[in-house]
Every structure is written in C-alpha cells, then in structure tokens.
Amino acid sequence: MNTISILLVEDDEDTCKIFEDYIKTRTDVVLVGITNSSLEALEYTKRFLPNAIILDLELHERIWLWL
C-alpha cells in the first residue's frame, strides 16, 4: 500500500490537533510536518517533498520580503 505524505500549515492549535488525531487513525497517510510559518513551510516542502499540503490561507504572521 502506498502512503500519502502530508504537510500541515496551520496556526490554530485546535485545528492542528484535529488533523493530527485523524491522520493518526489512517494507515495510508503520514504527517511529515506541522508548522504555523509560511517560510518554514517552504523549507519543509523542500526537505520532505510531501504529496499534499493542507494550507491555512490566512496565517497570522508578518513576513517582510525585500525585493
């Protein structure tokens, strides 16, 4: 059986716990990381190459990018 690797990008701890608890019940899914930082999510993505990313579109963080 193939497993699906998932990265969770979420800043609400309760929501993270719900996802984490559900994924633990699955034998075909593995959670490769949980982060509340978009920059850390990019690093996790490069490192773990997850099959899927569950992404909170409204993270409560400030990122300053100097272009």
C-alpha positions as CSV (number, residue, x, y, z in Angstrom):
1,M,0.0,0.0,0.0
2,N,1.3,3.4,-0.9
3,T,1.3,6.1,1.7
4,I,0.4,9.8,1.2
5,S,2.7,12.3,2.9
6,I,1.0,15.5,4.1
7,L,2.4,18.8,5.4
8,L,0.0,20.8,7.6
9,V,0.4,24.6,7.5
10,E,-2.0,26.0,10.2
11,D,-1.7,28.5,13.0
12,D,-4.7,27.3,15.1
13,E,-3.6,24.7,17.6
14,D,-7.1,23.1,17.9
15,T,-7.3,22.6,14.2
16,C,-3.9,21.1,14.1
17,K,-4.9,18.7,16.8
18,I,-8.0,17.6,14.9
19,F,-6.0,16.9,11.7
20,E,-3.2,15.2,13.6
21,D,-5.6,12.9,15.5
22,Y,-7.4,12.0,12.3
23,I,-4.3,11.3,10.4
24,K,-3.0,9.0,13.2
25,T,-6.1,6.8,12.6
26,R,-5.0,6.2,9.0
27,T,-2.5,3.7,7.8
28,D,-2.2,5.2,4.3
29,V,-1.3,8.7,5.4
30,V,1.7,10.1,7.2
31,L,2.1,13.6,8.5
32,V,5.6,14.8,7.7
33,G,5.3,18.2,9.5
34,I,3.2,20.8,11.1
35,T,4.1,24.5,11.0
36,N,2.4,27.8,11.5
37,S,5.0,29.7,9.4
38,S,4.9,30.1,5.7
39,L,8.7,30.4,5.5
40,E,9.1,27.2,7.5
41,A,6.5,25.5,5.3
42,L,8.7,26.3,2.2
43,E,11.7,24.6,4.0
44,Y,9.6,21.6,5.0
45,T,8.3,21.3,1.4
46,K,11.9,21.3,0.0
47,R,13.0,18.8,2.7
48,F,10.1,16.3,2.7
49,L,8.5,16.7,-0.7
50,P,5.0,16.0,0.6
51,N,2.4,14.6,-1.7
52,A,-0.1,17.2,-0.4
53,I,-0.1,20.3,1.7
54,I,-3.1,21.4,3.8
55,L,-2.7,25.1,3.9
56,D,-4.3,27.8,6.0
57,L,-4.7,30.7,3.7
58,E,-4.8,33.3,6.5
59,L,-1.8,32.7,8.7
60,H,-1.4,35.3,11.4
61,E,2.2,36.1,10.8
62,R,4.1,39.0,9.3
63,I,6.6,38.4,6.5
64,W,8.7,41.2,5.2
65,L,10.1,40.5,1.8
66,W,12.6,42.9,0.4
67,L,12.6,42.8,-3.3
